[in-house]
C-alpha cells in the first residue's frame, strides 16, 4: 500500500534528476515533440526518450500521437508552481544567487 507521504517522496525522486527537470521546464509553456525537447534542452535523443519514459511511467507527462509525431505535455501543469516555490527556496538558501 502506497501512502500519501510515500507517493510524495516517489514524485520528489523523479524531480531529483537535472535532465528530467530540464525536460519539464521545456514543457512548461507548451507541449513539445522529442525533437523540440532535444533542441530546448541540449540533451541527446536517447537521454530525452529515457527520461520521458520515466516521466510517463510516473504519470507526470502524457503523450499524444499526431500522425507520425508524438507530442508530450505536462499532465498536471500545477507542477510548475511547485518548481517555482523550490527555485525561490533554493535562491534563499544559496544567498539569493541563481
MIFI-453613 format. One record per residue: residue number from 1; residue in one letter; x, y, z of N, C-alpha, C, O in turn. Coordinates in steps of 0.2 Angstrom, whole numbers. Each point is the difference from the previous one (the first is absolute). Example, Ala and Ser with C-alpha at 12.3 -4.5 7.8 and 13.67 -1.06 7.14 Angstrom:
2
 num residu  n_xx  n_yy  n_zz ca_xx ca_yy ca_zz  c_xx  c_yy  c_zz  o_xx  o_yy  o_zz
   1      A    66   -28    39    -4     6     0     4     6     0     5    -1     3
   2      S    -7     6    -7     4     6     1    -4     5     3     3     6     1
//
This chain:
98
 num residu  n_xx  n_yy  n_zz ca_xx ca_yy ca_zz  c_xx  c_yy  c_zz  o_xx  o_yy  o_zz
   1      X     4    -6     0    -4     6     0     4     6     0     5     1     4
   2      X    -6     4    -9     4     6     0    -4     5     4    -5     2    -2
   3      X     8     1     7    -3     6     3     2     6    -3     4     1    -4
   4      X    -8     4     6     1     7    -3     8     2     1     3     2    -5
   5      X     0    -2    11     7     2     1     4    -4    -5     5     3    -3
   6      X    -6    -9     2     4    -5    -4     0     3    -7     5     0    -4
   7      X   -11     1     2    -2     2    -7     4     7    -1     3     1    -6
   8      X    -3     3    11     3     7    -1     7    -1    -1     4     3    -4
   9      X    -1    -8     8     7    -1     0     2    -3    -7     5     2    -3
  10      X    -9    -6     0     1    -3    -6     0     5    -6     4     0    -4
  11      X    -8     5     5    -1     6    -5     7     4     1     3     2    -6
  12      X    -1    -1    12     6     4     1     6    -3    -3     4     3    -3
  13      X    -4   -10     3     6    -3    -3     0     1    -7     5     1    -3
  14      X   -11    -1     0     0     1    -8     3     7    -1     3     1    -5
  15      X    -5     4     9     3     7    -1     7     1     2     3     6    -1
  16      X     0   -11     4     7     1     2     5    -1    -5     6     0     1
  17      X    -8    -1    -7     5    -1    -6     0     7    -4    -6     2    -3
  18      X    11     1     2     1     6    -4    -3    -1    -7    -3     5    -3
  19      X     4   -10    -1    -2    -1    -7    -8     0     0    -3     3    -4
  20      X     0    -6     9    -7    -1     0    -3     7     2    -5     2    -3
  21      X     8     2     8    -2     7     1     0     4    -6    -4     4    -1
  22      X    10    -4    -3     0     3    -6    -5    -1    -5    -3     4    -3
  23      X     1   -11     2    -5    -2    -4    -7     3     2    -4     3    -4
  24      X     3    -3    11    -6     3     2    -1     7    -1    -5     3    -1
  25      X    11     1     3     0     7    -2    -1     2    -7    -3     5    -2
  26      X     5   -10    -2    -1     1    -8    -7    -1    -1    -3     3    -5
  27      X    -1    -7     8    -7    -1    -1    -4     5     4    -6     0    -1
  28      X     9     4     4    -4     5     5    -5     4    -5    -6     1     3
  29      X     8     2    -8    -4     5    -4    -5    -4    -5    -5     3    -2
  30      X     8    -8    -1    -4    -4    -5     2    -7    -1     6    -1     1
  31      X   -10    -3    -4     2    -7    -1     6     0    -6     0     5    -4
  32      X     4   -10     5     5     0    -5     1    -8    -3    -2    -4     4
  33      X     5     4    -9     2    -7    -3     7    -1     3     4     4     3
  34      X    -1   -10    -4     7    -2     2     5     5    -3     4     2     3
  35      X    -5    -1   -10     4     5    -3     1     6     3     5     3     1
  36      X   -11     0     1     0     7     3     3    -1     7     3     5     2
  37      X    -4   -10     1     3    -1     7     8     0    -1     3     2     5
  38      X    -1    -6   -10     7     0    -1     3     7    -1     5     2     3
  39      X    -8     2    -7     2     6    -2     0     5     6     4     4     2
  40      X   -10    -4     2     0     4     6     4    -2     6     3     5     3
  41      X    -1   -11    -2     4    -3     5     7    -1    -1     4     0     4
  42      X    -2    -1   -10     7    -2    -2     1    -7     1     6    -2     0
  43      X   -10    -2     2     1    -7     2    -1    -4    -7    -3     2    -4
  44      X     6    -8     4     0    -4    -6    -7    -4     0    -3     0     6
  45      X     2    -3   -11    -7    -3    -1    -1    -6     5    -5    -1     2
  46      X    10    -3    -1     0    -6     4    -2     3     7    -4    -4     4
  47      X     8     9    -1    -1     3     6    -7     2     1    -4    -1     5
  48      X     1     5   -10    -6     3     1    -6    -6     0    -4     1     4
  49      X     5    -6    -9    -5    -5     0     0    -4     7    -5    -2     2
  50      X    11     1     0     1    -4     7    -4     4     5    -4    -3     4
  51      X     5     9    -3    -3     4     5    -8     1    -1    -3     0     5
  52      X     1     1   -11    -7     0    -2    -3    -6     2    -6     0     3
  53      X     9    -6    -4    -3    -6     2    -1     0     8    -5    -3     2
  54      X    10     5     2    -1     0     7    -6     5     2    -4    -2     4
  55      X     4     8    -7    -5     5     1    -7    -3    -2    -5     2     4
  56      X     5    -5    -9    -7    -3    -2    -2    -6     5    -6     0     2
  57      X    11    -4     0    -1    -5     4    -3     2     7    -4    -3     3
  58      X     6     9    -1    -2     3     6    -6     5     0    -2     3     4
  59      X    -1    -3   -10    -6     4    -2     1     7     1    -4     4     2
  60      X    11    -2    -3     1     8     0    -1     3    -7    -2     6     0
  61      X     4   -10    -5    -1     3    -7    -5    -5    -3     0    -6     1
  62      X    -3     8    -7    -4    -4    -4     2     1    -7     2     5    -2
  63      X    -4   -10    -2     2     1    -7    -6    -1    -4    -5    -3     1
  64      X     5     7    -7    -5     0    -5     3    -1    -7     4     3    -2
  65      X    -7    -9    -1     3    -1    -7    -4     4    -5    -6     0     0
  66      X    10     4    -4    -3     4    -5     3    -2    -7     5     3    -2
  67      X    -8    -8    -1     3    -2    -7     7    -4     2     0    -5     4
  68      X     5     7    -7     7    -3     2     3     3     6     5    -2     2
  69      X    -8     7     1     3     4     5    -3    -2     7    -6    -1     0
  70      X    10     1     5    -3    -1     7     2     7     4     5     2     0
  71      X   -10     1     2     0     6     4     0    -2     8    -5    -3     2
  72      X     9     6     2     0    -1     7    -2     6     3     1     6    -2
  73      X    -5    -7     8    -2     6     4     0    -2     7    -1    -6     2
  74      X     1    12     2    -1    -2     7    -7    -2     2    -5     3    -3
  75      X     4    -8     6    -6    -3     2    -3     5     5    -7     1     0
  76      X    11     1     5    -3     5     5     5     6     0     5     1     3
  77      X    -7     4    -7     3     6    -1     2     4     7     5     4     0
  78      X    -9    -6     5     1     4     7     7    -3     3     2     3     5
  79      X     1    -8    -8     7    -2     2     4     6    -1     5     1     5
  80      X    -6     4    -9     5     5    -1    -1     5     6     5     3     1
  81      X   -10    -3     2    -1     4     6     5    -2     6     3     3     3
  82      X    -3   -10    -3     5    -3     5     7     1    -2     4     2     4
  83      X    -2    -2   -11     6     2    -2     2     7     2     6     1     2
  84      X   -11     4    -3     2     7     1     1     1     8     5     3     2
  85      X    -9    -7     2     1     1     7     7    -3     2     4     3     4
  86      X    -2    -9    -7     7    -3     2     5     5    -3     5     0     4
  87      X    -6     3   -10     6     5    -2     1     5     5     5     2     1
  88      X   -11     1     1     1     6     5     3    -2     6     4     3     3
  89      X    -6    -9     0     4    -3     6     7    -1    -1     4     2     4
  90      X    -2    -5   -10     7    -1    -2     4     7     0     5     0     2
  91      X    -8     5    -5     3     6     0     1     3     7     6     3     1
  92      X   -11    -4     3     1     3     7     6    -4     4     4     3     3
  93      X    -4   -10    -4     5    -4     3     7     2    -3     5     0     4
  94      X    -5     1   -10     7     2    -3     2     7     1     4     2    -4
  95      X    -8     2     7     1     7     1    -2     5    -5     3     5    -1
  96      X    -8    -8    -3    -3     5    -5     3    -1    -7    -2     4    -4
  97      X     7    -8     3     3    -1    -6    -3    -5    -4    -3    -5     3
  98      X     3     5    -9    -3    -5    -4     4    -7     0    -2    -5    -3
//
